[in-house]
């Protein structure tokens, strides 16, 4: 069941023997230590997934041992145990960083549940850390705009409840970050967090993915398999792109949400589940309902707590903070320390509309860092890498503090440079493509400071 490594620290040999035997039966890799000094030696020599520490130890006690580990920046999870525990000791252990506190004598069942919960929480924390790295948003809902302050407040309120949540927002706004934040802020944070992208799973397999299946239920089902709902029981299930869920599956999902029970594919036994569902979509579900593609009753069941994630263009004042944050991350991951954005580049970035939202901004910062050889990204560097059209407000690259003539020249220069690049510097072809006389294009290039790379033969 588990290959986790556990170090049990206790001065009573019979307890070490009893606990280590119980854990080895469950496939834990167990080491033991009779005092804190031996424990520190073992911890220095080996990485453990979890510590089981007695409070009363000869010499350095368990609380002091845990405190010393935390001072050494060792964050290995620990469960404290004592035969003479008090509320004060339990509170102190929690303050130092213990996951939980167990009173002796400890039942095997109680111990195994505590270990599973602790390791599950550590896994979730690690997954969240990886999510932060992948999304480039550090798992936080970054921004100081009014829209983001309101969003964080709403996420906090939703986290404290137990009702279904429907997260709505455009692509790239961070809907999964919102779902993850709701889970981590809830009373279910120590339980499982499962997710399923409804648009990415073939309609023939989505029922099995959600509800699991019995051996022999269909071709290829060689053994029993638990679905997302069972694995998330006690915790949270995130259904991404729920607007793309096939209609037959919508009815079955509704039943599970209403009854709190399911049947695996190929099974005939009802299985109780306790799952909080957070769903997300970039579609307008009322429109989908009106056009017959989504069930109104399922929408009502999911939309108990609606949360809208604002697009980046509605909180453009957050671009500077986000850009600086992403710049630091991208520079570190690409070994480009010291790269900075000039004030002009930052103004230009703040003038763009970001149809791909925060994800597009992150990708743009990475593109700029990789493709700009100098340590300071200038305004022209940034402009050369911004998409043309559709993304800039007022139909062009508006930069606060610049006059219309300067901005028009910047756009015109950018278009000519891209046309020249497309035609590999061929002036005649570029002029014809832009609907200009060859001589007229030369004049414009000279006025805009564009050097002609080569004459065509």
C-alpha positions in Angstrom: 0.0 0.0 0.0 2.9 2.4 0.7 6.6 2.6 0.1 7.0 5.7 2.3 10.0 5.9 4.6 9.2 6.5 8.3 11.5 7.0 11.3 10.0 6.1 14.7 11.7 7.8 17.6 10.8 6.4 21.1 12.8 5.2 24.1 10.5 2.3 24.8 11.6 -0.8 22.9 8.2 -2.5 23.0 6.6 0.5 21.4 9.3 0.7 18.7 8.7 -3.0 18.0 4.9 -2.8 17.9 4.7 0.3 15.7 7.4 -0.7 13.3 5.8 -4.2 12.8 2.4 -2.6 12.2 3.9 -0.2 9.6 6.0 -2.8 7.8 2.9 -5.0 7.3 1.5 -2.0 5.4 4.7 -1.8 3.3 6.2 1.2 5.0 10.0 1.4 5.0 10.7 1.8 8.8 13.7 2.8 10.8 13.8 3.3 14.6 15.8 5.4 17.0 15.8 5.3 20.8 16.7 8.9 21.4 17.1 12.3 19.7 20.9 12.0 19.1 20.5 8.8 17.1 17.5 10.2 15.3 19.6 13.3 14.2 22.3 11.0 12.9 19.8 8.9 10.9 18.1 12.0 9.5 21.4 13.4 8.4 22.2 10.2 6.5 18.8 9.4 5.0 15.8 11.3 3.7 12.5 10.3 5.4 9.0 10.9 4.3 7.7 11.2 7.8 8.8 11.2 11.5 6.9 9.6 14.4 8.3 11.3 17.5 7.6 10.6 21.2 7.5 13.7 23.3 9.2 12.2 26.3 12.8 11.2 25.3 16.0 11.0 27.3 18.2 14.0 26.9 16.6 16.1 24.1 12.9 15.7 24.1 10.7 15.2 21.0 9.6 18.8 20.9 13.1 20.1 21.1 14.2 17.6 18.4 11.4 18.9 16.1 12.3 22.5 16.9 16.0 21.8 16.0 15.0 20.2 12.7 12.9 23.3 11.8 15.8 25.6 12.7 17.9 23.5 10.3 15.3 24.2 7.6 14.3 20.5 7.5 10.6 20.4 6.8 10.1 16.6 7.0 6.5 16.1 8.3 6.2 14.9 11.8 3.5 13.3 14.0 4.0 13.7 17.8 2.9 11.0 20.3 2.8 10.9 24.1 1.4 8.9 26.9 1.1 12.0 29.1 -0.1 14.5 26.5 -1.8 17.8 27.5 -3.6 20.4 25.4 -0.6 22.7 26.0 1.9 20.2 24.6 -0.4 19.5 21.6 -0.6 23.2 20.9 3.1 23.7 21.2 3.8 20.7 18.9 1.5 22.3 16.3 3.2 25.6 16.6 6.5 24.1 15.9 5.2 22.3 12.8 3.9 18.9 13.8 1.1 17.6 11.5 -0.9 16.1 14.4 -0.6 14.7 17.9 -1.5 11.2 19.0 -2.2 10.0 22.5 -0.7 6.7 23.7 -1.7 3.9 23.6 -2.1 4.3 19.8 -4.4 1.9 17.9 -3.0 0.6 14.6 -6.0 1.9 12.7 -5.7 5.4 14.2 -2.0 5.4 13.4 -2.4 4.3 9.8 -5.1 6.9 9.2 -2.9 9.7 10.7 0.1 8.6 8.5 -2.1 8.4 5.3 -3.5 11.9 6.0 -0.1 13.3 6.7 1.5 11.8 3.6 -1.6 12.8 1.5 -1.3 16.4 2.6 2.4 16.4 1.8 1.7 15.0 -1.7 -0.9 17.7 -2.2 1.5 20.4 -1.1 4.1 19.1 -3.5 1.6 19.0 -6.3 0.5 22.5 -5.6 4.2 23.6 -5.6 4.6 22.0 -9.0 1.4 23.7 -10.2 2.8 27.0 -9.0 6.0 26.4 -11.0 4.1 25.3 -14.2 1.6 28.2 -14.1 4.2 30.8 -13.2 1.7 32.4 -10.8 3.2 30.8 -7.7 -0.2 29.3 -6.9 -1.3 32.8 -5.8 -3.9 34.9 -7.3 -1.6 37.8 -7.9 -2.7 41.4 -8.3 -3.7 44.5 -6.3 -6.5 45.7 -8.6 -10.0 46.0 -7.3 -11.1 43.1 -9.4 -8.4 40.8 -7.8 -9.1 42.0 -4.3 -12.8 41.1 -4.9 -11.8 37.7 -6.4 -9.6 36.7 -3.5 -12.3 37.7 -1.0 -14.9 35.6 -2.9 -12.5 32.6 -3.1 -12.0 32.9 0.7 -15.7 32.8 1.3 -16.2 29.9 -1.0 -13.4 28.0 0.6 -15.1 28.2 4.0 -18.3 26.6 2.6 -18.9 23.1 1.4 -21.2 23.8 -1.6 -20.5 23.3 -5.3 -18.6 26.1 -7.1 -18.8 27.1 -10.7 -15.7 29.1 -11.9 -16.2 31.0 -15.1 -13.7 32.9 -17.1 -11.8 33.2 -20.4 -9.0 30.9 -21.3 -5.7 31.7 -19.5 -7.3 33.6 -16.6 -6.3 31.1 -14.0 -9.5 29.1 -13.3 -7.5 26.1 -12.1 -5.6 28.3 -9.7 -8.9 29.4 -8.2 -10.1 25.9 -7.9 -6.9 24.9 -6.2 -7.0 27.9 -3.8 -10.6 27.0 -2.8 -9.5 23.4 -2.0 -6.4 24.5 0.0 -8.4 27.1 1.9 -11.1 24.6 2.9 -11.5 22.0 5.6 -10.8 19.4 3.0 -7.3 20.6 2.3 -5.7 17.5 3.9 -7.7 15.2 1.7 -7.4 14.4 -2.0 -7.7 16.9 -4.8 -8.5 15.2 -8.1 -9.1 16.9 -11.5 -10.5 16.0 -14.8 -10.5 17.9 -18.1 -13.9 17.0 -19.5 -12.9 18.2 -23.0 -9.8 16.0 -23.1 -11.4 12.6 -22.3 -13.1 10.7 -25.1 -16.9 10.5 -24.5 -16.7 6.7 -24.4 -14.2 6.8 -21.4 -15.4 9.7 -19.3 -17.9 7.6 -17.2 -15.1 5.2 -16.3 -12.8 8.1 -15.5 -15.3 9.6 -13.2 -17.0 6.6 -11.6 -14.4 3.8 -12.1 -15.1 0.3 -13.5 -15.1 -3.3 -12.5 -12.9 -6.0 -14.0 -14.4 -7.1 -17.3 -16.7 -4.1 -17.7 -15.4 -3.5 -21.2 -12.6 -4.7 -23.4 -9.3 -3.8 -21.8 -10.8 -3.6 -18.3 -8.6 -6.3 -16.8 -8.9 -5.2 -13.2 -11.1 -3.0 -10.9 -10.3 0.7 -11.0 -11.6 3.5 -8.8 -12.7 6.7 -10.6 -12.1 10.3 -9.8 -15.1 10.5 -7.5 -14.0 7.7 -5.3 -10.4 8.9 -5.1 -11.6 12.4 -4.2 -14.0 11.2 -1.5 -13.5 13.4 1.5 -11.8 16.0 -0.7 -12.4 18.0 -3.8 -13.0 17.1 -7.5 -12.2 19.8 -10.1 -14.1 19.4 -13.3 -12.4 21.6 -15.9 -14.2 22.5 -19.1 -17.4 21.1 -17.7 -19.4 22.8 -20.6 -17.9 20.2 -22.9 -19.2 17.2 -21.0 -21.3 14.8 -23.2 -25.0 15.1 -22.5 -25.6 11.5 -21.4 -22.8 11.9 -18.8 -24.4 15.1 -17.6 -27.5 13.2 -16.3 -25.3 10.7 -14.5 -23.2 13.4 -12.9 -26.3 15.1 -11.7 -27.5 12.0 -10.0 -24.2 11.5 -8.2 -24.3 15.1 -7.0 -27.8 14.8 -5.8 -27.6 11.3 -4.2 -23.9 11.2 -3.1 -23.5 7.7 -4.4 -22.4 6.0 -7.7 -22.0 2.7 -9.4 -18.8 1.8 -11.2 -19.1 0.9 -14.8 -20.0 -2.8 -15.0 -20.9 -2.9 -11.3 -24.2 -3.2 -9.4 -23.2 -1.9 -6.0 -23.9 1.6 -4.8 -20.8 3.4 -3.4 -21.2 6.3 -1.1 -18.9 9.3 -1.8 -18.4 12.6 -0.1 -17.0 15.0 -2.7 -17.0 18.7 -3.1 -17.2 19.6 -6.8 -15.5 22.7 -8.3 -16.3 23.1 -12.0 -14.9 25.5 -14.5 -15.8 26.6 -18.0 -15.0 29.4 -20.5 -18.4 28.9 -22.1 -21.6 30.7 -21.3 -23.6 27.9 -19.8 -26.9 29.8 -20.0 -26.3 30.0 -23.8 -25.4 26.3 -23.9 -28.7 25.5 -22.0 -30.7 27.7 -24.4 -29.2 25.8 -27.4 -29.9 22.4 -25.8 -26.3 21.4 -25.1 -26.2 21.6 -21.3 -28.8 20.6 -18.7 -30.4 23.4 -16.7 -30.7 21.2 -13.6 -27.0 20.3 -13.7 -26.2 24.0 -14.1 -28.3 24.8 -11.0 -26.6 22.1 -9.0 -23.0 23.3 -10.0 -23.7 27.1 -9.8 -24.5 27.3 -6.1 -21.4 29.5 -5.6 -20.6 31.3 -8.9 -17.1 32.8 -9.2 -16.1 34.9 -12.3 -12.3 35.2 -12.9 -11.7 38.6 -14.6 -9.8 38.8 -17.9 -6.4 40.6 -17.7 -7.7 43.5 -19.8 -10.1 44.3 -16.9 -7.2 44.6 -14.4 -4.5 46.0 -16.7 -3.0 47.8 -13.7 -1.8 44.3 -12.5 0.3 43.8 -15.6 3.4 45.4 -14.1 3.3 43.2 -11.0 2.7 40.1 -13.0 5.3 40.9 -15.6 8.0 41.5 -12.9 7.0 38.3 -11.2 7.1 36.2 -14.4 10.4 37.9 -15.4 12.1 36.7 -12.2 10.8 33.2 -12.8 11.7 33.0 -16.5 15.2 34.5 -15.9 15.9 31.8 -13.2 14.6 28.9 -15.3 16.6 30.1 -18.4 19.8 31.1 -16.6 19.4 34.8 -17.5 19.9 36.6 -14.1 19.8 40.3 -14.2 17.5 40.8 -17.2 15.2 43.7 -16.7 12.4 45.5 -18.4 12.9 49.1 -19.3 10.2 51.7 -18.4 9.3 51.9 -22.1 8.9 48.1 -22.4 6.8 48.0 -19.3 4.5 50.8 -20.6 4.1 48.9 -23.9 3.3 45.7 -22.1 0.7 47.5 -20.1 -0.9 48.8 -23.3 -1.7 45.4 -24.7 -5.0 43.7 -24.3 -3.9 40.1 -23.8 -6.6 38.0 -25.4 -4.9 35.0 -23.9 -4.9 36.6 -20.5 -2.3 35.8 -17.8 -1.1 32.8 -19.6 -0.3 34.9 -22.7 1.5 37.4 -20.6 3.7 34.7 -19.0 4.5 33.2 -22.4 5.2 36.7 -23.8 7.7 37.4 -21.0 9.4 34.1 -21.7 9.6 34.9 -25.4 11.1 38.3 -24.7 13.7 37.0 -22.3 14.8 34.2 -24.6 14.9 36.3 -27.8 16.4 39.5 -26.4 20.2 39.2 -26.2 20.8 42.3 -24.0 20.2 42.4 -20.3 17.7 45.4 -20.6 14.6 44.8 -22.7 13.8 48.0 -24.5 10.5 49.2 -25.9 11.5 48.3 -29.4 12.5 44.8 -28.2 9.1 44.3 -26.7 7.2 45.8 -29.6 9.0 43.5 -32.1 7.7 40.4 -30.2 4.1 41.6 -29.5 1.5 40.0 -31.8 0.2 42.3 -34.5 -3.5 43.3 -34.4 -6.4 42.2 -32.2 -4.6 42.6 -29.0 -3.8 46.3 -28.6 -6.4 48.7 -27.3 -7.7 51.5 -29.6 -6.5 49.6 -32.7 -2.8 50.2 -32.1 -0.1 50.1 -29.4 -1.2 52.9 -27.1 1.6 53.9 -24.8 0.7 56.4 -22.0 2.6 59.7 -22.4 3.4 59.3 -26.1 1.9 61.5 -28.8 -0.3 60.0 -31.5 2.3 60.7 -34.3 5.0 58.8 -32.4 2.6 55.8 -31.8 1.5 55.7 -35.4 5.1 55.8 -36.6 6.0 52.9 -34.2 3.1 50.8 -35.6 4.1 51.7 -39.2 7.7 50.8 -38.5 6.7 47.5 -37.0 4.5 46.6 -39.9 7.2 47.4 -42.5 9.9 45.4 -40.6 7.6 42.4 -40.4 6.8 42.7 -44.1 10.5 42.9 -45.0 11.2 39.9 -42.8 8.4 37.9 -44.6 9.8 38.8 -48.0 13.4 38.2 -46.9 14.4 41.8 -47.4 13.2 42.0 -51.0 12.2 45.6 -51.4 10.2 45.3 -54.6 8.1 42.4 -53.3 7.6 44.2 -49.9 6.5 47.4 -51.6 4.1 45.6 -53.9 2.7 43.6 -50.9 2.1 46.9 -49.0 0.6 48.7 -52.0 3.5 51.2 -52.2 5.8 52.5 -54.9 9.3 51.2 -54.4 10.6 54.7 -54.0 7.9 55.6 -51.5 8.8 52.5 -49.4 12.5 53.7 -49.5 11.5 57.1 -48.2 9.4 55.7 -45.4 12.1 53.3 -44.4 14.6 56.2 -44.2 12.2 58.4 -42.2 11.5 55.6 -39.8 15.1 54.6 -39.3 14.9 51.3 -41.1 18.1 50.2 -42.7 17.9 48.3 -46.0 19.7 45.0 -45.4 20.3 44.1 -49.0 19.6 45.0 -52.6 17.8 42.4 -54.6 19.6 41.4 -57.8 
